[in-house]
Structure formats: C-alpha cells, structure tokens
Amino acid sequence: MDGEAFTYAGRSGPWVCTISRTYLDGGVLYAVADIACRGEQRCKIALSLGRTPDPDSIEIVKAKCLEWIEQAEARLDAEEPMTRR
C-alpha cells in the first residue's frame, strides 16, 4: 500500500486529504481517501480504479476529493444565516 497527502485552503479552513492505494488480485487498483477539516474527518471516499496507471490514479482521487470539498463548502455557505453574509 502506498499513499500521498495534500492540503487545500478552503473557505471553511484548511482541508487535508490522505490517499492510500493498493493493488488487489488481478492488478486492480483500489484507493481510499480520508478528507478532514480542522482535524475532524468529514468524508471517506473509496474508489475502484481498475487498471488505471499510477500517476493518473492519484489525479483522479484528488479530483474526487476536491469535488467533495467544494460541494461541502457550498452546503455550508447555503446554511449560513442571511445576517452573516
């Protein structure tokens, strides 16, 4: 199993994404990403990436993490009271 981490400076604070990848039987690539903000885990994404080449696999998982973060921040923005905008 190998992995990588990256940070994203979002509107609601710094986000940390930790990605772990492993190959299953038959060479199928499986990845798990943990997404946290301010030290609290917010989401876990699990993806089966088939036989995706290594460099492409990390980029696919990063894109999924950023997509989830942007959706989460949009939900938070929508929940803010009008007086705080």
PyMOL Python script that loads the backbone (N, CA, C, O; Angstrom):
from pymol import cmd

cmd.read_pdbstr("""\
ATOM      1  N   MET A   1       0.855  -1.173   0.000  1.00  0.00           N
ATOM      2  CA  MET A   1       0.000   0.000   0.000  1.00  0.00           C
ATOM      3  C   MET A   1       0.899   1.233   0.000  1.00  0.00           C
ATOM      4  O   MET A   1       1.863   1.314   0.761  1.00  0.00           O
ATOM      5  N   ASP A   2       0.572   2.182  -0.855  1.00  0.00           N
ATOM      6  CA  ASP A   2       1.297   3.442  -0.852  1.00  0.00           C
ATOM      7  C   ASP A   2       0.282   4.569  -0.790  1.00  0.00           C
ATOM      8  O   ASP A   2      -0.923   4.339  -0.897  1.00  0.00           O
ATOM      9  N   GLY A   3       0.769   5.772  -0.618  1.00  0.00           N
ATOM     10  CA  GLY A   3      -0.165   6.869  -0.499  1.00  0.00           C
ATOM     11  C   GLY A   3       0.469   8.222  -0.640  1.00  0.00           C
ATOM     12  O   GLY A   3       1.653   8.362  -0.948  1.00  0.00           O
ATOM     13  N   GLU A   4      -0.356   9.211  -0.406  1.00  0.00           N
ATOM     14  CA  GLU A   4       0.042  10.593  -0.589  1.00  0.00           C
ATOM     15  C   GLU A   4      -0.969  11.457   0.151  1.00  0.00           C
ATOM     16  O   GLU A   4      -2.107  11.043   0.373  1.00  0.00           O
ATOM     17  N   ALA A   5      -0.554  12.649   0.527  1.00  0.00           N
ATOM     18  CA  ALA A   5      -1.464  13.588   1.175  1.00  0.00           C
ATOM     19  C   ALA A   5      -1.318  14.946   0.507  1.00  0.00           C
ATOM     20  O   ALA A   5      -0.262  15.281  -0.029  1.00  0.00           O
ATOM     21  N   PHE A   6      -2.400  15.726   0.550  1.00  0.00           N
ATOM     22  CA  PHE A   6      -2.319  17.097   0.059  1.00  0.00           C
ATOM     23  C   PHE A   6      -3.266  17.960   0.876  1.00  0.00           C
ATOM     24  O   PHE A   6      -4.190  17.458   1.517  1.00  0.00           O
ATOM     25  N   THR A   7      -3.024  19.264   0.845  1.00  0.00           N
ATOM     26  CA  THR A   7      -3.878  20.206   1.564  1.00  0.00           C
ATOM     27  C   THR A   7      -4.573  21.118   0.562  1.00  0.00           C
ATOM     28  O   THR A   7      -4.108  21.321  -0.560  1.00  0.00           O
ATOM     29  N   TYR A   8      -5.693  21.653   1.003  1.00  0.00           N
ATOM     30  CA  TYR A   8      -6.479  22.568   0.180  1.00  0.00           C
ATOM     31  C   TYR A   8      -6.962  23.686   1.091  1.00  0.00           C
ATOM     32  O   TYR A   8      -7.567  23.426   2.132  1.00  0.00           O
ATOM     33  N   ALA A   9      -6.697  24.926   0.704  1.00  0.00           N
ATOM     34  CA  ALA A   9      -7.115  26.072   1.506  1.00  0.00           C
ATOM     35  C   ALA A   9      -8.532  26.463   1.101  1.00  0.00           C
ATOM     36  O   ALA A   9      -8.732  27.235   0.164  1.00  0.00           O
ATOM     37  N   GLY A  10      -9.495  25.925   1.809  1.00  0.00           N
ATOM     38  CA  GLY A  10     -10.893  26.201   1.507  1.00  0.00           C
ATOM     39  C   GLY A  10     -11.414  27.383   2.296  1.00  0.00           C
ATOM     40  O   GLY A  10     -10.730  27.903   3.178  1.00  0.00           O
ATOM     41  N   ARG A  11     -12.620  27.804   1.981  1.00  0.00           N
ATOM     42  CA  ARG A  11     -13.241  28.929   2.679  1.00  0.00           C
ATOM     43  C   ARG A  11     -13.518  28.607   4.143  1.00  0.00           C
ATOM     44  O   ARG A  11     -13.494  29.502   4.988  1.00  0.00           O
ATOM     45  N   SER A  12     -13.780  27.347   4.448  1.00  0.00           N
ATOM     46  CA  SER A  12     -14.113  26.971   5.823  1.00  0.00           C
ATOM     47  C   SER A  12     -12.892  26.523   6.620  1.00  0.00           C
ATOM     48  O   SER A  12     -13.025  26.067   7.756  1.00  0.00           O
ATOM     49  N   GLY A  13     -11.712  26.650   6.035  1.00  0.00           N
ATOM     50  CA  GLY A  13     -10.486  26.285   6.745  1.00  0.00           C
ATOM     51  C   GLY A  13      -9.609  25.390   5.899  1.00  0.00           C
ATOM     52  O   GLY A  13      -9.947  25.074   4.759  1.00  0.00           O
ATOM     53  N   PRO A  14      -8.480  24.980   6.459  1.00  0.00           N
ATOM     54  CA  PRO A  14      -7.590  24.091   5.715  1.00  0.00           C
ATOM     55  C   PRO A  14      -8.128  22.663   5.692  1.00  0.00           C
ATOM     56  O   PRO A  14      -8.522  22.124   6.727  1.00  0.00           O
ATOM     57  N   TRP A  15      -8.140  22.067   4.531  1.00  0.00           N
ATOM     58  CA  TRP A  15      -8.574  20.691   4.342  1.00  0.00           C
ATOM     59  C   TRP A  15      -7.347  19.831   4.114  1.00  0.00           C
ATOM     60  O   TRP A  15      -6.413  20.250   3.430  1.00  0.00           O
ATOM     61  N   VAL A  16      -7.339  18.637   4.679  1.00  0.00           N
ATOM     62  CA  VAL A  16      -6.254  17.679   4.470  1.00  0.00           C
ATOM     63  C   VAL A  16      -6.855  16.405   3.890  1.00  0.00           C
ATOM     64  O   VAL A  16      -7.804  15.843   4.437  1.00  0.00           O
ATOM     65  N   CYS A  17      -6.290  15.966   2.785  1.00  0.00           N
ATOM     66  CA  CYS A  17      -6.737  14.730   2.142  1.00  0.00           C
ATOM     67  C   CYS A  17      -5.588  13.740   2.163  1.00  0.00           C
ATOM     68  O   CYS A  17      -4.489  14.040   1.696  1.00  0.00           O
ATOM     69  N   THR A  18      -5.845  12.562   2.704  1.00  0.00           N
ATOM     70  CA  THR A  18      -4.850  11.496   2.763  1.00  0.00           C
ATOM     71  C   THR A  18      -5.340  10.357   1.882  1.00  0.00           C
ATOM     72  O   THR A  18      -6.425   9.814   2.091  1.00  0.00           O
ATOM     73  N   ILE A  19      -4.530  10.006   0.898  1.00  0.00           N
ATOM     74  CA  ILE A  19      -4.910   8.989  -0.085  1.00  0.00           C
ATOM     75  C   ILE A  19      -4.038   7.758   0.099  1.00  0.00           C
ATOM     76  O   ILE A  19      -2.814   7.863   0.173  1.00  0.00           O
ATOM     77  N   SER A  20      -4.667   6.596   0.171  1.00  0.00           N
ATOM     78  CA  SER A  20      -3.955   5.311   0.222  1.00  0.00           C
ATOM     79  C   SER A  20      -4.384   4.490  -0.979  1.00  0.00           C
ATOM     80  O   SER A  20      -5.561   4.460  -1.338  1.00  0.00           O
ATOM     81  N   ARG A  21      -3.409   3.821  -1.601  1.00  0.00           N
ATOM     82  CA  ARG A  21      -3.711   2.987  -2.772  1.00  0.00           C
ATOM     83  C   ARG A  21      -3.107   1.605  -2.578  1.00  0.00           C
ATOM     84  O   ARG A  21      -2.046   1.448  -1.974  1.00  0.00           O
ATOM     85  N   THR A  22      -3.805   0.613  -3.103  1.00  0.00           N
ATOM     86  CA  THR A  22      -3.284  -0.752  -3.074  1.00  0.00           C
ATOM     87  C   THR A  22      -3.786  -1.493  -4.307  1.00  0.00           C
ATOM     88  O   THR A  22      -4.840  -1.179  -4.861  1.00  0.00           O
ATOM     89  N   TYR A  23      -3.010  -2.476  -4.715  1.00  0.00           N
ATOM     90  CA  TYR A  23      -3.421  -3.327  -5.834  1.00  0.00           C
ATOM     91  C   TYR A  23      -4.039  -4.601  -5.281  1.00  0.00           C
ATOM     92  O   TYR A  23      -3.462  -5.260  -4.416  1.00  0.00           O
ATOM     93  N   LEU A  24      -5.203  -4.936  -5.782  1.00  0.00           N
ATOM     94  CA  LEU A  24      -5.880  -6.169  -5.401  1.00  0.00           C
ATOM     95  C   LEU A  24      -5.483  -7.267  -6.379  1.00  0.00           C
ATOM     96  O   LEU A  24      -4.762  -7.019  -7.345  1.00  0.00           O
ATOM     97  N   ASP A  25      -5.958  -8.476  -6.121  1.00  0.00           N
ATOM     98  CA  ASP A  25      -5.683  -9.593  -7.032  1.00  0.00           C
ATOM     99  C   ASP A  25      -6.081  -9.221  -8.456  1.00  0.00           C
ATOM    100  O   ASP A  25      -7.121  -8.602  -8.684  1.00  0.00           O
ATOM    101  N   GLY A  26      -5.259  -9.599  -9.385  1.00  0.00           N
ATOM    102  CA  GLY A  26      -5.549  -9.308 -10.781  1.00  0.00           C
ATOM    103  C   GLY A  26      -5.081  -7.932 -11.222  1.00  0.00           C
ATOM    104  O   GLY A  26      -5.354  -7.522 -12.350  1.00  0.00           O
ATOM    105  N   GLY A  27      -4.380  -7.211 -10.351  1.00  0.00           N
ATOM    106  CA  GLY A  27      -3.837  -5.909 -10.719  1.00  0.00           C
ATOM    107  C   GLY A  27      -4.817  -4.758 -10.687  1.00  0.00           C
ATOM    108  O   GLY A  27      -4.543  -3.693 -11.242  1.00  0.00           O
ATOM    109  N   VAL A  28      -5.957  -4.956 -10.044  1.00  0.00           N
ATOM    110  CA  VAL A  28      -6.952  -3.889  -9.947  1.00  0.00           C
ATOM    111  C   VAL A  28      -6.525  -2.916  -8.847  1.00  0.00           C
ATOM    112  O   VAL A  28      -6.196  -3.326  -7.734  1.00  0.00           O
ATOM    113  N   LEU A  29      -6.536  -1.633  -9.173  1.00  0.00           N
ATOM    114  CA  LEU A  29      -6.120  -0.598  -8.231  1.00  0.00           C
ATOM    115  C   LEU A  29      -7.323  -0.122  -7.420  1.00  0.00           C
ATOM    116  O   LEU A  29      -8.389   0.153  -7.971  1.00  0.00           O
ATOM    117  N   TYR A  30      -7.136  -0.030  -6.099  1.00  0.00           N
ATOM    118  CA  TYR A  30      -8.171   0.406  -5.173  1.00  0.00           C
ATOM    119  C   TYR A  30      -7.596   1.565  -4.376  1.00  0.00           C
ATOM    120  O   TYR A  30      -6.458   1.491  -3.912  1.00  0.00           O
ATOM    121  N   ALA A  31      -8.367   2.639  -4.209  1.00  0.00           N
ATOM    122  CA  ALA A  31      -7.891   3.807  -3.472  1.00  0.00           C
ATOM    123  C   ALA A  31      -8.923   4.235  -2.434  1.00  0.00           C
ATOM    124  O   ALA A  31     -10.131   4.126  -2.646  1.00  0.00           O
ATOM    125  N   VAL A  32      -8.410   4.728  -1.303  1.00  0.00           N
ATOM    126  CA  VAL A  32      -9.250   5.275  -0.243  1.00  0.00           C
ATOM    127  C   VAL A  32      -8.700   6.648   0.109  1.00  0.00           C
ATOM    128  O   VAL A  32      -7.492   6.814   0.285  1.00  0.00           O
ATOM    129  N   ALA A  33      -9.589   7.632   0.213  1.00  0.00           N
ATOM    130  CA  ALA A  33      -9.182   8.982   0.592  1.00  0.00           C
ATOM    131  C   ALA A  33      -9.944   9.393   1.840  1.00  0.00           C
ATOM    132  O   ALA A  33     -11.166   9.259   1.910  1.00  0.00           O
ATOM    133  N   ASP A  34      -9.208   9.896   2.826  1.00  0.00           N
ATOM    134  CA  ASP A  34      -9.814  10.470   4.025  1.00  0.00           C
ATOM    135  C   ASP A  34      -9.730  11.980   3.892  1.00  0.00           C
ATOM    136  O   ASP A  34      -8.659  12.525   3.621  1.00  0.00           O
ATOM    137  N   ILE A  35     -10.854  12.659   4.083  1.00  0.00           N
ATOM    138  CA  ILE A  35     -10.914  14.108   3.955  1.00  0.00           C
ATOM    139  C   ILE A  35     -11.230  14.686   5.329  1.00  0.00           C
ATOM    140  O   ILE A  35     -12.216  14.305   5.961  1.00  0.00           O
ATOM    141  N   ALA A  36     -10.380  15.615   5.790  1.00  0.00           N
ATOM    142  CA  ALA A  36     -10.566  16.213   7.110  1.00  0.00           C
ATOM    143  C   ALA A  36     -10.442  17.734   7.019  1.00  0.00           C
ATOM    144  O   ALA A  36      -9.724  18.265   6.172  1.00  0.00           O
ATOM    145  N   CYS A  37     -11.150  18.414   7.904  1.00  0.00           N
ATOM    146  CA  CYS A  37     -11.055  19.867   8.022  1.00  0.00           C
ATOM    147  C   CYS A  37     -10.924  20.203   9.499  1.00  0.00           C
ATOM    148  O   CYS A  37     -11.732  19.775  10.323  1.00  0.00           O
ATOM    149  N   ARG A  38      -9.897  20.973   9.817  1.00  0.00           N
ATOM    150  CA  ARG A  38      -9.628  21.370  11.206  1.00  0.00           C
ATOM    151  C   ARG A  38      -9.522  20.162  12.125  1.00  0.00           C
ATOM    152  O   ARG A  38     -10.003  20.189  13.258  1.00  0.00           O
ATOM    153  N   GLY A  39      -8.892  19.107  11.633  1.00  0.00           N
ATOM    154  CA  GLY A  39      -8.642  17.921  12.440  1.00  0.00           C
ATOM    155  C   GLY A  39      -9.807  16.959  12.576  1.00  0.00           C
ATOM    156  O   GLY A  39      -9.679  15.930  13.240  1.00  0.00           O
ATOM    157  N   GLU A  40     -10.940  17.267  11.962  1.00  0.00           N
ATOM    158  CA  GLU A  40     -12.122  16.404  12.056  1.00  0.00           C
ATOM    159  C   GLU A  40     -12.375  15.729  10.711  1.00  0.00           C
ATOM    160  O   GLU A  40     -12.501  16.393   9.682  1.00  0.00           O
ATOM    161  N   GLN A  41     -12.447  14.386  10.737  1.00  0.00           N
ATOM    162  CA  GLN A  41     -12.715  13.674   9.490  1.00  0.00           C
ATOM    163  C   GLN A  41     -14.125  13.988   9.022  1.00  0.00           C
ATOM    164  O   GLN A  41     -15.082  13.894   9.790  1.00  0.00           O
ATOM    165  N   ARG A  42     -14.243  14.360   7.759  1.00  0.00           N
ATOM    166  CA  ARG A  42     -15.537  14.731   7.196  1.00  0.00           C
ATOM    167  C   ARG A  42     -16.058  13.714   6.195  1.00  0.00           C
ATOM    168  O   ARG A  42     -17.268  13.589   6.006  1.00  0.00           O
ATOM    169  N   CYS A  43     -15.137  12.975   5.544  1.00  0.00           N
ATOM    170  CA  CYS A  43     -15.582  12.060   4.498  1.00  0.00           C
ATOM    171  C   CYS A  43     -14.512  11.006   4.237  1.00  0.00           C
ATOM    172  O   CYS A  43     -13.323  11.250   4.438  1.00  0.00           O
ATOM    173  N   LYS A  44     -14.948   9.843   3.790  1.00  0.00           N
ATOM    174  CA  LYS A  44     -14.049   8.792   3.307  1.00  0.00           C
ATOM    175  C   LYS A  44     -14.575   8.386   1.942  1.00  0.00           C
ATOM    176  O   LYS A  44     -15.742   8.022   1.792  1.00  0.00           O
ATOM    177  N   ILE A  45     -13.699   8.455   0.950  1.00  0.00           N
ATOM    178  CA  ILE A  45     -14.062   8.087  -0.416  1.00  0.00           C
ATOM    179  C   ILE A  45     -13.304   6.820  -0.775  1.00  0.00           C
ATOM    180  O   ILE A  45     -12.088   6.754  -0.596  1.00  0.00           O
ATOM    181  N   ALA A  46     -14.004   5.821  -1.278  1.00  0.00           N
ATOM    182  CA  ALA A  46     -13.374   4.573  -1.731  1.00  0.00           C
ATOM    183  C   ALA A  46     -13.660   4.415  -3.221  1.00  0.00           C
ATOM    184  O   ALA A  46     -14.804   4.517  -3.665  1.00  0.00           O
ATOM    185  N   LEU A  47     -12.602   4.164  -3.978  1.00  0.00           N
ATOM    186  CA  LEU A  47     -12.741   4.042  -5.428  1.00  0.00           C
ATOM    187  C   LEU A  47     -12.023   2.808  -5.943  1.00  0.00           C
ATOM    188  O   LEU A  47     -10.902   2.514  -5.530  1.00  0.00           O
ATOM    189  N   SER A  48     -12.664   2.100  -6.834  1.00  0.00           N
ATOM    190  CA  SER A  48     -12.001   1.048  -7.588  1.00  0.00           C
ATOM    191  C   SER A  48     -11.604   1.683  -8.912  1.00  0.00           C
ATOM    192  O   SER A  48     -12.459   2.142  -9.670  1.00  0.00           O
ATOM    193  N   LEU A  49     -10.306   1.709  -9.187  1.00  0.00           N
ATOM    194  CA  LEU A  49      -9.806   2.411 -10.365  1.00  0.00           C
ATOM    195  C   LEU A  49      -9.395   1.480 -11.493  1.00  0.00           C
ATOM    196  O   LEU A  49      -8.737   1.901 -12.445  1.00  0.00           O
ATOM    197  N   GLY A  50      -9.778   0.228 -11.385  1.00  0.00           N
ATOM    198  CA  GLY A  50      -9.445  -0.723 -12.442  1.00  0.00           C
ATOM    199  C   GLY A  50      -7.947  -0.828 -12.654  1.00  0.00           C
ATOM    200  O   GLY A  50      -7.191  -1.014 -11.700  1.00  0.00           O
ATOM    201  N   ARG A  51      -7.528  -0.713 -13.870  1.00  0.00           N
ATOM    202  CA  ARG A  51      -6.103  -0.800 -14.204  1.00  0.00           C
ATOM    203  C   ARG A  51      -5.539   0.572 -14.582  1.00  0.00           C
ATOM    204  O   ARG A  51      -4.679   0.670 -15.457  1.00  0.00           O
ATOM    205  N   THR A  52      -6.018   1.614 -13.933  1.00  0.00           N
ATOM    206  CA  THR A  52      -5.557   2.973 -14.195  1.00  0.00           C
ATOM    207  C   THR A  52      -4.073   3.093 -13.854  1.00  0.00           C
ATOM    208  O   THR A  52      -3.655   2.626 -12.795  1.00  0.00           O
ATOM    209  N   PRO A  53      -3.263   3.709 -14.726  1.00  0.00           N
ATOM    210  CA  PRO A  53      -1.839   3.908 -14.407  1.00  0.00           C
ATOM    211  C   PRO A  53      -1.663   4.752 -13.140  1.00  0.00           C
ATOM    212  O   PRO A  53      -2.485   5.623 -12.854  1.00  0.00           O
ATOM    213  N   ASP A  54      -0.599   4.494 -12.387  1.00  0.00           N
ATOM    214  CA  ASP A  54      -0.364   5.168 -11.106  1.00  0.00           C
ATOM    215  C   ASP A  54      -0.491   6.690 -11.146  1.00  0.00           C
ATOM    216  O   ASP A  54      -1.253   7.240 -10.350  1.00  0.00           O
ATOM    217  N   PRO A  55       0.216   7.402 -12.034  1.00  0.00           N
ATOM    218  CA  PRO A  55       0.111   8.872 -11.999  1.00  0.00           C
ATOM    219  C   PRO A  55      -1.324   9.355 -12.219  1.00  0.00           C
ATOM    220  O   PRO A  55      -1.765  10.312 -11.582  1.00  0.00           O
ATOM    221  N   ASP A  56      -2.037   8.701 -13.109  1.00  0.00           N
ATOM    222  CA  ASP A  56      -3.426   9.092 -13.374  1.00  0.00           C
ATOM    223  C   ASP A  56      -4.330   8.793 -12.187  1.00  0.00           C
ATOM    224  O   ASP A  56      -5.271   9.539 -11.918  1.00  0.00           O
ATOM    225  N   SER A  57      -4.047   7.701 -11.473  1.00  0.00           N
ATOM    226  CA  SER A  57      -4.918   7.307 -10.362  1.00  0.00           C
ATOM    227  C   SER A  57      -4.923   8.352  -9.261  1.00  0.00           C
ATOM    228  O   SER A  57      -5.983   8.668  -8.721  1.00  0.00           O
ATOM    229  N   ILE A  58      -3.769   8.892  -8.917  1.00  0.00           N
ATOM    230  CA  ILE A  58      -3.707   9.919  -7.872  1.00  0.00           C
ATOM    231  C   ILE A  58      -4.493  11.151  -8.307  1.00  0.00           C
ATOM    232  O   ILE A  58      -5.221  11.738  -7.506  1.00  0.00           O
ATOM    233  N   GLU A  59      -4.355  11.542  -9.552  1.00  0.00           N
ATOM    234  CA  GLU A  59      -5.068  12.724 -10.041  1.00  0.00           C
ATOM    235  C   GLU A  59      -6.582  12.511 -10.023  1.00  0.00           C
ATOM    236  O   GLU A  59      -7.330  13.442  -9.724  1.00  0.00           O
ATOM    237  N   ILE A  60      -7.033  11.316 -10.335  1.00  0.00           N
ATOM    238  CA  ILE A  60      -8.467  11.007 -10.288  1.00  0.00           C
ATOM    239  C   ILE A  60      -8.982  11.130  -8.854  1.00  0.00           C
ATOM    240  O   ILE A  60     -10.034  11.726  -8.622  1.00  0.00           O
ATOM    241  N   VAL A  61      -8.249  10.574  -7.898  1.00  0.00           N
ATOM    242  CA  VAL A  61      -8.682  10.627  -6.497  1.00  0.00           C
ATOM    243  C   VAL A  61      -8.635  12.063  -5.980  1.00  0.00           C
ATOM    244  O   VAL A  61      -9.551  12.490  -5.278  1.00  0.00           O
ATOM    245  N   LYS A  62      -7.586  12.816  -6.312  1.00  0.00           N
ATOM    246  CA  LYS A  62      -7.512  14.226  -5.905  1.00  0.00           C
ATOM    247  C   LYS A  62      -8.714  15.003  -6.439  1.00  0.00           C
ATOM    248  O   LYS A  62      -9.308  15.804  -5.718  1.00  0.00           O
ATOM    249  N   ALA A  63      -9.069  14.769  -7.689  1.00  0.00           N
ATOM    250  CA  ALA A  63     -10.212  15.469  -8.284  1.00  0.00           C
ATOM    251  C   ALA A  63     -11.503  15.132  -7.542  1.00  0.00           C
ATOM    252  O   ALA A  63     -12.332  16.015  -7.320  1.00  0.00           O
ATOM    253  N   LYS A  64     -11.686  13.870  -7.158  1.00  0.00           N
ATOM    254  CA  LYS A  64     -12.880  13.466  -6.401  1.00  0.00           C
ATOM    255  C   LYS A  64     -12.900  14.150  -5.030  1.00  0.00           C
ATOM    256  O   LYS A  64     -13.956  14.583  -4.568  1.00  0.00           O
ATOM    257  N   CYS A  65     -11.734  14.246  -4.382  1.00  0.00           N
ATOM    258  CA  CYS A  65     -11.649  14.917  -3.077  1.00  0.00           C
ATOM    259  C   CYS A  65     -12.027  16.389  -3.210  1.00  0.00           C
ATOM    260  O   CYS A  65     -12.835  16.898  -2.434  1.00  0.00           O
ATOM    261  N   LEU A  66     -11.445  17.068  -4.190  1.00  0.00           N
ATOM    262  CA  LEU A  66     -11.738  18.489  -4.379  1.00  0.00           C
ATOM    263  C   LEU A  66     -13.204  18.714  -4.735  1.00  0.00           C
ATOM    264  O   LEU A  66     -13.807  19.690  -4.289  1.00  0.00           O
ATOM    265  N   GLU A  67     -13.769  17.836  -5.519  1.00  0.00           N
ATOM    266  CA  GLU A  67     -15.193  17.926  -5.863  1.00  0.00           C
ATOM    267  C   GLU A  67     -16.045  17.817  -4.597  1.00  0.00           C
ATOM    268  O   GLU A  67     -16.994  18.580  -4.418  1.00  0.00           O
ATOM    269  N   TRP A  68     -15.703  16.865  -3.716  1.00  0.00           N
ATOM    270  CA  TRP A  68     -16.466  16.691  -2.481  1.00  0.00           C
ATOM    271  C   TRP A  68     -16.320  17.926  -1.588  1.00  0.00           C
ATOM    272  O   TRP A  68     -17.305  18.400  -1.021  1.00  0.00           O
ATOM    273  N   ILE A  69     -15.089  18.452  -1.460  1.00  0.00           N
ATOM    274  CA  ILE A  69     -14.848  19.633  -0.620  1.00  0.00           C
ATOM    275  C   ILE A  69     -15.662  20.822  -1.129  1.00  0.00           C
ATOM    276  O   ILE A  69     -16.301  21.520  -0.342  1.00  0.00           O
ATOM    277  N   GLU A  70     -15.641  21.051  -2.430  1.00  0.00           N
ATOM    278  CA  GLU A  70     -16.386  22.181  -2.990  1.00  0.00           C
ATOM    279  C   GLU A  70     -17.885  22.035  -2.738  1.00  0.00           C
ATOM    280  O   GLU A  70     -18.560  23.024  -2.453  1.00  0.00           O
ATOM    281  N   GLN A  71     -18.410  20.826  -2.838  1.00  0.00           N
ATOM    282  CA  GLN A  71     -19.829  20.597  -2.548  1.00  0.00           C
ATOM    283  C   GLN A  71     -20.119  20.827  -1.069  1.00  0.00           C
ATOM    284  O   GLN A  71     -21.143  21.415  -0.724  1.00  0.00           O
ATOM    285  N   ALA A  72     -19.229  20.369  -0.196  1.00  0.00           N
ATOM    286  CA  ALA A  72     -19.417  20.556   1.248  1.00  0.00           C
ATOM    287  C   ALA A  72     -19.396  22.036   1.597  1.00  0.00           C
ATOM    288  O   ALA A  72     -20.211  22.493   2.398  1.00  0.00           O
ATOM    289  N   GLU A  73     -18.479  22.787   1.009  1.00  0.00           N
ATOM    290  CA  GLU A  73     -18.410  24.217   1.302  1.00  0.00           C
ATOM    291  C   GLU A  73     -19.626  24.950   0.745  1.00  0.00           C
ATOM    292  O   GLU A  73     -20.095  25.910   1.357  1.00  0.00           O
ATOM    293  N   ALA A  74     -20.141  24.522  -0.391  1.00  0.00           N
ATOM    294  CA  ALA A  74     -21.353  25.136  -0.948  1.00  0.00           C
ATOM    295  C   ALA A  74     -22.540  24.893  -0.015  1.00  0.00           C
ATOM    296  O   ALA A  74     -23.371  25.779   0.183  1.00  0.00           O
ATOM    297  N   ARG A  75     -22.615  23.686   0.556  1.00  0.00           N
ATOM    298  CA  ARG A  75     -23.699  23.392   1.513  1.00  0.00           C
ATOM    299  C   ARG A  75     -23.560  24.271   2.752  1.00  0.00           C
ATOM    300  O   ARG A  75     -24.554  24.790   3.259  1.00  0.00           O
ATOM    301  N   LEU A  76     -22.330  24.442   3.242  1.00  0.00           N
ATOM    302  CA  LEU A  76     -22.110  25.291   4.416  1.00  0.00           C
ATOM    303  C   LEU A  76     -22.490  26.731   4.115  1.00  0.00           C
ATOM    304  O   LEU A  76     -23.106  27.396   4.948  1.00  0.00           O
ATOM    305  N   ASP A  77     -22.128  27.221   2.927  1.00  0.00           N
ATOM    306  CA  ASP A  77     -22.487  28.587   2.538  1.00  0.00           C
ATOM    307  C   ASP A  77     -24.000  28.758   2.510  1.00  0.00           C
ATOM    308  O   ASP A  77     -24.516  29.790   2.939  1.00  0.00           O
ATOM    309  N   ALA A  78     -24.708  27.762   2.013  1.00  0.00           N
ATOM    310  CA  ALA A  78     -26.167  27.832   1.916  1.00  0.00           C
ATOM    311  C   ALA A  78     -26.827  27.815   3.289  1.00  0.00           C
ATOM    312  O   ALA A  78     -27.924  28.349   3.456  1.00  0.00           O
ATOM    313  N   GLU A  79     -26.166  27.203   4.277  1.00  0.00           N
ATOM    314  CA  GLU A  79     -26.732  27.102   5.619  1.00  0.00           C
ATOM    315  C   GLU A  79     -26.479  28.343   6.460  1.00  0.00           C
ATOM    316  O   GLU A  79     -27.117  28.507   7.500  1.00  0.00           O
ATOM    317  N   GLU A  80     -25.561  29.232   6.046  1.00  0.00           N
ATOM    318  CA  GLU A  80     -25.260  30.428   6.831  1.00  0.00           C
ATOM    319  C   GLU A  80     -26.483  31.331   6.893  1.00  0.00           C
ATOM    320  O   GLU A  80     -27.173  31.517   5.891  1.00  0.00           O
ATOM    321  N   PRO A  81     -26.753  31.891   8.063  1.00  0.00           N
ATOM    322  CA  PRO A  81     -27.868  32.844   8.166  1.00  0.00           C
ATOM    323  C   PRO A  81     -27.603  34.062   7.281  1.00  0.00           C
ATOM    324  O   PRO A  81     -26.451  34.450   7.085  1.00  0.00           O
ATOM    325  N   MET A  82     -28.652  34.655   6.756  1.00  0.00           N
ATOM    326  CA  MET A  82     -28.516  35.810   5.868  1.00  0.00           C
ATOM    327  C   MET A  82     -27.798  36.969   6.550  1.00  0.00           C
ATOM    328  O   MET A  82     -27.146  37.761   5.870  1.00  0.00           O
ATOM    329  N   THR A  83     -27.896  37.091   7.857  1.00  0.00           N
ATOM    330  CA  THR A  83     -27.265  38.208   8.561  1.00  0.00           C
ATOM    331  C   THR A  83     -25.750  38.103   8.555  1.00  0.00           C
ATOM    332  O   THR A  83     -25.069  39.104   8.778  1.00  0.00           O
ATOM    333  N   ARG A  84     -25.210  36.932   8.310  1.00  0.00           N
ATOM    334  CA  ARG A  84     -23.760  36.755   8.333  1.00  0.00           C
ATOM    335  C   ARG A  84     -23.142  36.943   6.951  1.00  0.00           C
ATOM    336  O   ARG A  84     -21.917  36.934   6.829  1.00  0.00           O
ATOM    337  N   ARG A  85     -23.944  37.111   5.922  1.00  0.00           N
ATOM    338  CA  ARG A  85     -23.407  37.229   4.555  1.00  0.00           C
ATOM    339  C   ARG A  85     -23.024  38.621   4.219  1.00  0.00           C
ATOM    340  O   ARG A  85     -22.558  38.882   3.110  1.00  0.00           O
TER     341      ARG A  85
END
""", "prot")
cmd.dss("prot")
cmd.show_as("cartoon", "prot")
cmd.util.cbc("prot")
cmd.orient("prot")
